[in-house]
Amino acid sequence: MAQYKAAVVGLGKIGLPLSVYMARNGIEVTGCDISLKVVDAVNAGRSPIEAEEGLEEGLAGVVASGRFRATTDTTAAVAESDVALVIVPVLVDDEHNIDYGSIDAATEAIATGLKPGTLVIYETTLPVGTTRTRLVPALEKGSGLTVVEDFCVAFSPERVYSGRIFRDLARYPKVVGGITSECTRRALEFYRAALSGADLLPVENIETAEMVKLMETTYRDVNIALANLFARFAASRGVKIDEAIAAANSQPFSHIHKPGIAVGGHCIPVYPYFLINQDEGGKLSLLREARRLNDAMPEWALGQVSKLLGGFDGKRVLVLGLAFRENVKEAGHSGTVRLIELLKSEGATVLVDDPHYTPEEIAAYNATPDDVEKVTACDAVVLQAYHDEYRSLDWGRLAAVGCKFVLDGRNALERSVIEGSGMKYVGIGR
């Protein structure tokens, strides 16, 4: 097995586990990050990322073995490495414009340390064509080298799920596309060593590899929008949407997702705009409509409770889960942010409980932190993220402090338990 020295640029929720995974497979890894706090924690063997299965002990092991260290000096790390992997965020602003600031800065730092023979692989999700037309020219300009002649570039989208990244790295095929066939070959050779046994899936070129990730995430967004549309229709016709979806999905060609109160996270609500923003002539109207429908779900769901409660003015509403989904500490594009805005605009006092966040962290989102086990009064509860800690809740206690309605934003609760405790149950199309 070939031995490599790799610089991983970006030690976030994907980059750090990827670094540890590769180091465990014998790669000598230098992790690069602009945060000195992150770098110091990593070098001490402490994970700055919570709730990632196996990361804490894995990190401690590879740091102790000497196969993994961290630095803020990306240029120096790249100069000492055979491979540079880039996995820093590309986000969109409130108007859905793409912010390339982080990846441009990372590319500039890499270019300064680039030497002949280096392989640069981008794993950050990007609009189609970005690697070839934006990043490669920046690498050439900053290094004085010429792509293909002096160094190789490839793209390989990250395809993992927070909380189970090590498992996903082992079981999902690694899609790889290079700027030339030789660059593809070299990237495949590297991943064969770094991921040790994972299936590798070469594609024609960089643009195809970029498109793969955008298709995966946008498919999910459109599918969820369809499920939400079905749920809203079902709610007006007395149909149990979860039962209908389960029955429909018993047909092998049906793969309808679950409806929900919000679509959150750094991927599904964001990456469709990478396609939409490149759309010329309105060919991707379906994607725009899916985003509009999913963004409207918090308002629609609260409307179902508002009609029963007689409005939210003067009411105390407890939202369970600041995180965008269960069992993670990630609030990026969380539906709770929109729920807080909507409830406050209706005159409600918004209480938020999340066992993964401190009261100070919750208060930063303009909500009143509270403890679901100790809350003294509330009129309604909204379940946004069904953390494991909520599976054993005493719903009777919530009824005893005045709660009249439970909005199950994830269709995760048992109606009989809620109604047996003396409260009204409202689901998403249930």
C-alpha positions as CSV (number, residue, x, y, z in Angstrom):
1,M,0.0,0.0,0.0
2,A,1.3,3.4,-1.0
3,Q,2.1,5.7,1.9
4,Y,0.9,9.3,1.7
5,K,1.2,12.6,3.5
6,A,-2.1,14.5,3.3
7,A,-3.2,18.0,4.3
8,V,-6.9,18.2,5.1
9,V,-8.0,21.8,4.9
10,G,-11.0,22.4,7.2
11,L,-11.4,20.6,10.5
12,G,-15.2,20.9,10.7
13,K,-17.9,18.3,11.2
14,I,-16.8,16.5,8.0
15,G,-13.1,17.3,7.7
16,L,-12.1,16.2,11.2
17,P,-13.7,12.8,11.1
18,L,-12.3,12.3,7.6
19,S,-8.8,13.1,8.9
20,V,-9.1,10.7,11.8
21,Y,-10.4,7.9,9.5
22,M,-7.6,8.3,7.0
23,A,-5.0,8.5,9.8
24,R,-6.3,5.2,11.2
25,N,-5.7,3.7,7.7
26,G,-2.0,4.7,7.8
27,I,-2.1,8.1,6.1
28,E,0.1,10.7,7.7
29,V,-2.4,13.6,8.1
30,T,-2.0,17.3,8.9
31,G,-5.3,19.0,9.6
32,C,-5.5,22.7,8.8
33,D,-7.9,25.2,10.3
34,I,-8.1,28.9,10.7
35,S,-9.3,28.5,14.3
36,L,-6.5,28.3,16.8
37,K,-9.0,27.0,19.4
38,V,-9.9,24.1,17.1
39,V,-6.2,23.3,16.4
40,D,-5.2,23.4,20.0
41,A,-8.1,21.1,21.0
42,V,-7.2,18.6,18.2
43,N,-3.5,18.5,19.1
44,A,-4.6,17.8,22.7
45,G,-6.6,14.9,21.5
46,R,-9.9,16.5,22.3
47,S,-12.7,16.7,19.7
48,P,-14.3,20.1,19.3
49,I,-17.2,18.3,17.6
50,E,-19.9,16.7,19.7
51,A,-22.1,13.7,19.1
52,E,-20.1,12.1,16.3
53,E,-19.9,8.4,16.9
54,G,-16.4,7.1,17.5
55,L,-14.7,10.5,17.0
56,E,-13.5,11.3,20.5
57,E,-11.6,8.0,21.0
58,G,-10.5,7.9,17.4
59,L,-9.0,11.3,17.5
60,A,-7.2,10.6,20.8
61,G,-5.7,7.4,19.2
62,V,-4.3,8.9,16.0
63,V,-2.9,12.0,17.8
64,A,-1.2,9.7,20.3
65,S,0.2,7.6,17.5
66,G,1.7,10.6,15.8
67,R,-0.2,10.1,12.5
68,F,-2.4,13.2,13.0
69,R,-1.6,16.7,14.0
70,A,-3.2,20.1,13.4
71,T,-2.0,23.5,12.4
72,T,-3.2,27.0,11.4
73,D,-0.5,27.1,8.7
74,T,-2.1,25.6,5.6
75,T,0.6,26.7,3.2
76,A,3.3,24.9,5.2
77,A,1.2,21.8,5.6
78,V,0.5,21.6,1.9
79,A,4.2,22.1,1.1
80,E,5.0,19.0,3.2
81,S,2.2,16.9,1.7
82,D,1.5,14.7,-1.4
83,V,-2.2,15.4,-1.3
84,A,-4.3,18.4,-0.2
85,L,-8.0,17.7,0.5
86,V,-10.2,20.7,0.8
87,I,-13.5,20.6,2.8
88,V,-14.3,24.1,3.9
89,P,-17.9,25.6,3.8
90,V,-19.5,27.3,0.8
91,L,-22.7,28.9,2.1
92,V,-25.5,31.1,0.8
93,D,-26.7,34.4,2.3
94,D,-30.3,35.4,3.1
95,E,-30.8,36.3,-0.6
96,H,-29.4,32.9,-1.6
97,N,-26.2,34.3,-3.1
98,I,-23.2,32.0,-2.9
99,D,-20.4,33.0,-0.5
100,Y,-17.1,31.7,-1.9
101,G,-15.0,33.6,0.7
102,S,-13.8,30.5,2.7
103,I,-12.9,28.3,-0.2
104,D,-11.2,31.1,-2.0
105,A,-9.1,31.8,1.0
106,A,-8.3,28.1,1.4
107,T,-7.4,27.8,-2.2
108,E,-5.0,30.8,-2.0
109,A,-3.2,29.3,1.0
110,I,-2.9,25.9,-0.8
111,A,-1.6,27.5,-3.9
112,T,1.2,29.2,-2.0
113,G,2.4,25.8,-0.7
114,L,1.8,23.9,-3.9
115,K,4.7,22.0,-5.4
116,P,5.1,19.9,-8.6
117,G,3.4,16.5,-8.3
118,T,0.8,17.5,-5.6
119,L,-2.7,16.2,-5.9
120,V,-5.4,18.6,-4.9
121,I,-8.9,17.2,-4.2
122,Y,-11.9,19.3,-3.4
123,E,-14.7,17.6,-1.3
124,T,-16.6,20.8,-0.6
125,T,-20.0,20.8,-2.4
126,L,-19.8,23.3,-5.2
127,P,-21.9,24.7,-8.1
128,V,-21.1,22.8,-11.3
129,G,-18.0,24.1,-13.1
130,T,-16.6,25.9,-10.0
131,T,-13.5,23.7,-9.6
132,R,-12.4,24.1,-13.2
133,T,-13.3,27.7,-13.9
134,R,-12.7,29.3,-10.5
135,L,-10.4,27.2,-8.3
136,V,-8.0,25.8,-10.7
137,P,-7.1,29.2,-12.1
138,A,-6.5,30.4,-8.6
139,L,-4.2,27.5,-7.9
140,E,-2.2,28.2,-11.0
141,K,-2.0,31.9,-10.3
142,G,-0.9,31.5,-6.7
143,S,1.6,28.8,-7.4
144,G,3.0,29.7,-10.7
145,L,2.5,26.1,-11.8
146,T,0.3,24.7,-14.5
147,V,-2.5,22.2,-13.9
148,V,-2.0,18.7,-15.4
149,E,1.6,19.6,-16.4
150,D,2.7,20.3,-12.8
151,F,-0.1,19.2,-10.5
152,C,-3.4,17.3,-10.5
153,V,-6.9,18.4,-9.4
154,A,-9.9,16.2,-8.7
155,F,-13.3,16.5,-7.1
156,S,-14.9,14.0,-4.8
157,P,-18.1,15.0,-3.0
158,E,-18.5,14.2,0.7
159,R,-21.5,11.9,1.0
160,V,-21.8,11.4,4.8
161,Y,-24.3,12.0,7.5
162,S,-23.4,13.8,10.8
163,G,-23.4,11.3,13.7
164,R,-22.4,8.3,11.7
165,I,-19.6,9.6,9.5
166,F,-17.2,6.7,10.0
167,R,-19.8,4.2,9.0
168,D,-20.8,6.2,5.9
169,L,-17.1,6.5,4.8
170,A,-16.9,2.7,4.8
171,R,-20.2,1.9,3.1
172,Y,-20.9,4.7,0.5
173,P,-19.1,4.5,-2.9
174,K,-16.6,7.3,-3.2
175,V,-17.4,9.3,-6.4
176,V,-14.2,10.7,-8.0
177,G,-13.8,12.9,-11.1
178,G,-10.5,14.5,-12.2
179,I,-9.7,17.3,-14.5
180,T,-8.0,14.6,-16.7
181,S,-8.1,10.9,-16.7
182,E,-4.7,10.8,-15.1
183,C,-5.9,13.1,-12.3
184,T,-8.9,10.7,-11.8
185,R,-6.5,7.7,-11.6
186,R,-4.3,9.4,-9.0
187,A,-7.2,10.4,-6.9
188,L,-8.6,6.8,-7.0
189,E,-5.2,5.5,-6.0
190,F,-5.1,7.9,-3.0
191,Y,-8.6,7.0,-1.8
192,R,-7.9,3.3,-2.2
193,A,-5.3,3.7,0.5
194,A,-7.0,6.4,2.6
195,L,-10.4,4.8,2.8
196,S,-9.2,1.2,2.9
197,G,-11.8,-1.0,1.2
198,A,-14.5,1.5,0.4
199,D,-16.0,1.2,-3.1
200,L,-14.6,3.7,-5.6
201,L,-16.8,5.1,-8.4
202,P,-14.9,7.1,-11.0
203,V,-16.9,9.4,-13.3
204,E,-16.1,11.2,-16.5
205,N,-14.9,14.5,-15.2
206,I,-14.9,17.1,-12.4
207,E,-18.2,18.6,-13.5
208,T,-20.0,15.2,-13.3
209,A,-18.6,14.6,-9.8
210,E,-19.8,18.1,-8.7
211,M,-23.3,17.4,-10.2
212,V,-23.6,14.1,-8.3
213,K,-23.8,15.8,-4.8
214,L,-26.2,18.5,-6.0
215,M,-28.5,15.9,-7.5
216,E,-28.5,13.8,-4.3
217,T,-29.4,16.6,-2.0
218,T,-31.9,18.3,-4.4
219,Y,-33.6,15.0,-4.9
220,R,-34.2,14.8,-1.2
221,D,-35.5,18.4,-1.0
222,V,-38.0,17.8,-3.9
223,N,-39.0,14.5,-2.4
224,I,-39.7,16.0,1.0
225,A,-41.6,18.8,-0.6
226,L,-43.8,16.2,-2.3
227,A,-44.3,14.5,1.0
228,N,-45.2,17.8,2.6
229,L,-47.7,18.5,-0.2
230,F,-49.3,15.1,0.3
231,A,-49.4,15.8,4.1
232,R,-51.2,19.1,3.7
233,F,-53.7,17.5,1.3
234,A,-54.2,14.5,3.7
235,A,-54.9,16.9,6.6
236,S,-57.8,18.3,4.7
237,R,-59.3,14.9,3.8
238,G,-59.0,12.9,7.0
239,V,-56.2,10.7,5.6
240,K,-53.4,9.4,7.9
241,I,-50.4,10.5,5.9
242,D,-47.8,8.2,7.5
243,E,-50.0,5.1,6.9
244,A,-50.6,6.2,3.3
245,I,-46.9,6.8,2.6
246,A,-45.9,3.4,4.2
247,A,-48.5,1.7,2.0
248,A,-47.4,3.5,-1.1
249,N,-43.8,2.7,-0.5
250,S,-44.6,-1.0,-0.4
251,Q,-44.5,-0.7,-4.2
252,P,-40.8,-1.0,-5.2
253,F,-40.8,2.1,-7.4
254,S,-42.2,4.4,-4.7
255,H,-39.7,6.1,-2.3
256,I,-41.7,8.9,-0.7
257,H,-39.9,10.6,2.2
258,K,-41.4,11.7,5.5
259,P,-43.1,15.1,5.8
260,G,-42.0,17.4,8.5
261,I,-42.3,20.8,10.1
262,A,-39.0,22.1,8.5
263,V,-36.1,21.1,6.3
264,G,-32.9,22.2,8.0
265,G,-29.1,21.7,8.0
266,H,-26.3,22.9,5.9
267,C,-27.1,20.7,2.9
268,I,-30.7,20.2,1.8
269,P,-31.9,23.8,2.2
270,V,-28.7,25.2,0.6
271,Y,-27.4,23.1,-2.3
272,P,-30.5,23.4,-4.5
273,Y,-29.6,27.1,-4.9
274,F,-26.3,26.1,-6.4
275,L,-28.3,24.8,-9.3
276,I,-31.1,27.4,-9.2
277,N,-28.5,30.2,-9.3
278,Q,-27.1,28.7,-12.5
279,D,-30.5,28.2,-14.1
280,E,-30.9,30.1,-17.3
281,G,-34.4,30.4,-18.7
282,G,-36.3,29.0,-15.7
283,K,-35.8,25.4,-16.5
284,L,-35.5,24.4,-12.8
285,S,-38.8,25.8,-11.7
286,L,-39.6,22.5,-9.9
287,L,-36.6,23.1,-7.6
288,R,-37.8,26.7,-6.8
289,E,-41.3,25.4,-5.9
290,A,-39.9,22.7,-3.7
291,R,-37.8,25.3,-1.7
292,R,-40.8,27.6,-1.4
293,L,-43.1,24.8,-0.1
294,N,-40.5,23.4,2.4
295,D,-39.8,26.9,3.7
296,A,-43.5,27.5,4.2
297,M,-44.0,24.4,6.4
298,P,-43.4,26.0,9.8
299,E,-46.0,28.6,9.2
300,W,-48.5,26.0,7.9
301,A,-47.9,23.7,10.8
302,L,-48.3,26.4,13.4
303,G,-51.5,27.5,11.7
304,Q,-53.0,24.1,12.5
305,V,-52.4,24.7,16.2
306,S,-53.3,28.4,16.2
307,K,-56.8,27.6,14.9
308,L,-57.4,25.2,17.8
309,L,-55.7,27.3,20.5
310,G,-57.4,30.5,19.5
311,G,-54.2,32.2,18.5
312,F,-50.8,32.5,20.2
313,D,-51.1,36.0,21.7
314,G,-50.2,35.8,25.4
315,K,-49.5,32.0,25.1
316,R,-46.4,30.2,26.3
317,V,-45.1,27.8,23.6
318,L,-42.3,25.3,24.4
319,V,-40.2,24.2,21.4
320,L,-38.4,20.9,21.8
321,G,-35.1,21.0,19.9
322,L,-33.0,23.9,18.7
323,A,-31.0,21.5,16.4
324,F,-32.2,21.1,12.9
325,R,-32.6,17.3,13.4
326,E,-32.4,14.7,16.1
327,N,-29.3,13.8,18.1
328,V,-26.9,16.5,16.7
329,K,-25.7,19.8,17.9
330,E,-26.3,21.7,14.6
331,A,-28.7,24.6,14.3
332,G,-27.8,25.6,10.7
333,H,-31.1,26.5,8.9
334,S,-33.0,24.9,11.8
335,G,-36.7,25.1,11.6
336,T,-36.7,26.4,15.2
337,V,-35.2,29.7,14.1
338,R,-38.3,30.3,11.9
339,L,-40.6,28.9,14.6
340,I,-39.3,31.5,17.1
341,E,-39.8,34.3,14.6
342,L,-43.4,33.3,13.7
343,L,-44.4,32.6,17.3
344,K,-43.0,35.9,18.6
345,S,-44.7,37.8,15.7
346,E,-48.0,36.3,17.0
347,G,-47.4,37.5,20.5
348,A,-46.3,34.2,22.1
349,T,-43.6,33.7,24.7
350,V,-41.2,31.2,23.1
351,L,-39.4,28.7,25.4
352,V,-36.8,26.3,23.9
353,D,-35.4,23.1,25.3
354,D,-32.5,21.2,23.8
355,P,-30.2,18.9,25.9
356,H,-27.4,19.5,23.4
357,Y,-27.2,23.3,24.0
358,T,-26.5,25.5,27.0
359,P,-29.0,28.1,28.2
360,E,-26.7,30.8,26.9
361,E,-26.5,29.2,23.5
362,I,-30.3,29.0,23.3
363,A,-30.8,32.6,24.4
364,A,-28.6,33.7,21.5
365,Y,-31.4,32.6,19.2
366,N,-33.8,35.2,20.8
367,A,-35.7,32.5,22.8
368,T,-36.1,31.8,26.5
369,P,-34.2,28.7,27.5
370,D,-36.2,26.2,29.6
371,D,-36.0,22.6,30.8
372,V,-38.8,20.4,29.6
373,E,-38.5,18.4,32.8
374,K,-38.9,21.5,35.0
375,V,-41.1,23.9,32.9
376,T,-43.7,25.5,35.2
377,A,-46.2,26.6,32.6
378,C,-46.9,26.3,28.9
379,D,-49.9,26.3,26.6
380,A,-48.5,24.2,23.7
381,V,-45.5,22.1,22.8
382,V,-43.9,21.9,19.4
383,L,-41.6,19.0,18.7
384,Q,-38.9,20.1,16.2
385,A,-36.1,17.6,16.8
386,Y,-36.8,14.2,18.3
387,H,-33.7,13.8,20.4
388,D,-33.3,10.4,22.2
389,E,-33.7,12.4,25.5
390,Y,-37.3,13.1,24.5
391,R,-38.3,9.4,24.1
392,S,-39.0,9.0,27.8
393,L,-40.8,12.4,28.5
394,D,-43.5,12.5,31.1
395,W,-46.3,14.0,29.0
396,G,-48.7,13.9,31.9
397,R,-46.5,16.4,33.7
398,L,-46.7,18.8,30.7
399,A,-50.5,18.5,30.8
400,A,-50.4,19.3,34.5
401,V,-48.7,22.6,33.9
402,G,-51.3,23.7,31.4
403,C,-50.2,22.3,28.1
404,K,-53.3,21.8,25.9
405,F,-51.8,21.0,22.5
406,V,-48.7,19.1,21.2
407,L,-47.6,19.8,17.6
408,D,-45.6,16.7,16.5
409,G,-43.4,18.3,13.8
410,R,-41.7,15.0,13.0
411,N,-44.7,12.6,13.3
412,A,-42.6,10.7,15.8
413,L,-44.9,10.6,18.8
414,E,-47.7,8.2,19.7
415,R,-51.1,10.0,19.5
416,S,-52.6,7.7,22.1
417,V,-49.9,8.7,24.6
418,I,-50.4,12.4,24.1
419,E,-54.2,12.2,24.1
420,G,-54.1,9.8,27.0
421,S,-52.3,12.4,29.0
422,G,-55.1,14.9,28.4
423,M,-53.7,17.0,25.5
424,K,-54.7,17.4,21.9
425,Y,-52.4,15.9,19.4
426,V,-51.6,17.6,16.0
427,G,-49.3,15.9,13.5
428,I,-48.0,16.8,10.0
429,G,-50.9,15.4,8.0
430,R,-51.8,12.9,10.7
